[in-house]
Amino acid sequence: MAETSEVKRRGRPPKQIDGYQDAKVALIRAGLAIMTEKGFSASGLDEILRSVGVPKGSFYHYFKSKEDFGSTLIETYGEAFSAKLDKFLLDEAYSPLDRFFYLIENLRKYMVKHDFQRGCLIGNLGQEMGALPTTFRQQLIDVFENWQKKTTICFKEAQQQGEISADLDCAELARFFWVGWEGAILRAKLERNASALDNFTELFLRSLKK
């Protein structure tokens, strides 16, 4: 007898997406999730499209190219992370140094939550810049500089309140933190544990008191 029942697909079914904007947002979210784990070069469009159930031919209705898609992801991630920095570093319920510590604690929890497989999209792309479109370079630099400026302001407040040494250059300190933190993320992903994050955090916070 012929089988008339519909064969069910294995695994999680594609998400239902309604409308142009919903599909575009779904693609951006999927791209962020996959590229924070794999980077840009190793992330195929097919994988991203399958994860949200968008046909490959439809991708170019939303983005001109993979480069355009990547540029959008950098912008989206940079803005979202900038908002996170504001949430923590501008919270006047805590002292400036405590705000900074709680930010680090939150970033560490993110790594643990995702089993050290996801890192920072901006850091990931920076590491593979030699193989990426040159248009990404200034975008990535601008994002890092934005984060550094916000962190510098927090450090200056901490300095004014006597929480860190008055002899320290807050702008250089902020730059050093983000350079070191991105390196610690890379090591944490490699080792699949938080020891690099914890070691860097301890040494960095200790240096603020000198």
SULTA-V600807 format. One record per pair of residues at least 6 apart in sequence whose ideal C-beta (glycine too) atoms are under 6 Angstrom apart, sorted by the first residue. I is the first residue (numbers start at 0). J is the second residue. D is the distance in Angstrom with one decimal. If there is no record, write none. Layout:
I,J,D
I,J,D
This chain:
13,52,2.5
14,51,5.8
14,52,5.9
16,22,4.8
16,25,5.4
22,53,5.6
23,61,4.6
25,51,4.3
27,75,5.6
29,47,4.9
29,50,4.7
29,51,4.9
30,47,5.4
30,72,5.1
31,72,5.8
31,76,6.0
33,42,4.9
33,47,5.7
34,42,4.9
34,120,5.7
35,117,4.3
35,118,6.0
35,120,4.8
36,116,5.1
36,117,4.9
38,123,4.5
38,127,5.4
39,69,5.6
39,124,5.6
39,131,5.9
40,127,5.6
40,130,5.3
48,55,5.5
62,68,4.3
66,132,4.6
73,138,4.8
76,120,4.5
77,142,3.9
81,145,5.7
84,149,4.7
87,98,5.4
87,101,5.7
87,102,4.0
88,98,5.2
88,149,5.8
88,153,4.4
90,98,5.4
95,153,5.1
95,156,4.0
95,157,3.7
96,157,4.7
96,162,4.3
99,153,5.6
103,200,5.5
107,196,5.3
110,187,5.8
115,187,5.3
115,188,5.4
115,191,4.6
118,184,4.6
118,188,5.3
119,184,5.6
121,139,5.7
121,142,5.2
122,181,4.0
122,184,5.9
124,139,5.9
125,139,5.4
146,177,5.8
147,173,4.5
147,174,5.3
147,177,5.8
150,173,3.9
151,169,4.9
151,170,4.8
151,173,4.3
154,169,3.9
154,172,5.6
155,169,4.8
157,163,4.8
158,165,6.0
163,207,4.2
164,209,5.7
179,199,5.4
183,195,4.5
183,196,5.0
183,199,4.1
186,195,3.6
187,195,4.9
187,196,5.2
